[in-house]
Amino acid sequence: MTILSDVLRLNLTGTPDEIVKSMIDDEEAVHIDCDLTSARLLVEQTKREIALYQAKVLYALTRQFDYKGARILEIGTATGYSAAVIAQAVPSAYIVTLNPKRSEFVVAVDNLHSLSNVHVKCIKSEDYLVQWQHIGHQLDMVFVDGNHDTVARDLWWFNQLKQGGLLLFHDYSPADSGRPTPPVYNVCNEMRDSLGREFDVSVIDNRRVGMVGFYRQPDEMFTGIHGRGEGYTIVGGEWQNVG
């Protein structure tokens, strides 16, 4: 397999402060803190959003795709904080963020209306995938932070990435962690085993709460994982369980 050499790979563990210091120097930290402050001014803090150090990791990983024509998808808007972070990192990119919950969608639209490159859609990720395949564009990055119980269906977005595109998961945390999300943890591990390689991005804090991801290698395809509902695929524009 060809190994991509021009992407940001992370394999970090430790406390939140240790993780940030190991990847961001002091001068860069000032710039990131300024941009995250701008994101915070748009969106009131909630319990469900990503932690501050994770926002910095997300910013650093997303920033490598800041060029005109870049396309980034977020699955799971909530009220818009992580979308605002992404927008600060890649002002040149076209960003779509999805939330099927109407009540949160309305709040997110209001919070993010000043960001002209962010487009909030009230739709499930699997339904949007059907639409996206007809659009024909490839993505530079997909950030998955949506419904934990249906995260297996989000794996199929991997095949919509460009070579070198990043599929990044939030909430990679086992049952005995500080923020347990076993469905995400298990599905990510099974995708790792299915692809036959380790995570390209792994950021795990001292409470075993993490973020992991894969860059798409040349000609690499995700073909599903047997036995967990990942047998779903698109047939004739509709989702069918072929597993």
BELBELMO-V756251 format. One record per residue. NEAR is the number of other ideal C-beta (glycine too) atoms within 8 Angstrom. Layout:
[[NEAR] [NEAR]]
This chain:
[[6] [5] [5] [9] [4] [4] [10] [7] [7] [10] [7] [10] [8] [10] [7] [10] [8] [8] [15] [12] [7] [7] [9] [9] [5] [5] [6] [8] [10] [8] [8] [12] [8] [8] [12] [14] [8] [10] [14] [10] [5] [11] [12] [5] [6] [8] [3] [4] [11] [10] [8] [7] [11] [11] [14] [12] [14] [16] [15] [12] [14] [15] [9] [7] [12] [11] [7] [4] [5] [13] [12] [17] [13] [15] [12] [13] [14] [13] [12] [15] [15] [17] [16] [17] [16] [18] [14] [11] [12] [14] [7] [8] [14] [9] [16] [11] [17] [17] [13] [8] [7] [7] [6] [11] [13] [8] [10] [16] [9] [7] [12] [16] [6] [5] [11] [4] [11] [12] [8] [14] [9] [9] [9] [7] [12] [12] [8] [12] [12] [12] [9] [9] [9] [7] [6] [4] [6] [8] [13] [12] [15] [17] [14] [13] [12] [11] [6] [9] [5] [9] [14] [11] [11] [13] [14] [12] [15] [12] [7] [11] [15] [8] [8] [9] [13] [17] [14] [14] [13] [13] [11] [13] [13] [8] [6] [5] [10] [8] [8] [9] [10] [8] [9] [14] [13] [9] [14] [12] [8] [11] [13] [11] [8] [10] [9] [4] [6] [5] [10] [9] [16] [11] [13] [9] [14] [6] [7] [11] [12] [10] [13] [12] [12] [14] [12] [12] [10] [6] [4] [8] [5] [11] [4] [10] [12] [7] [4] [9] [8] [13] [9] [13] [9] [10] [8] [4] [6] [7] [9] [8] [7] [7] [9]]
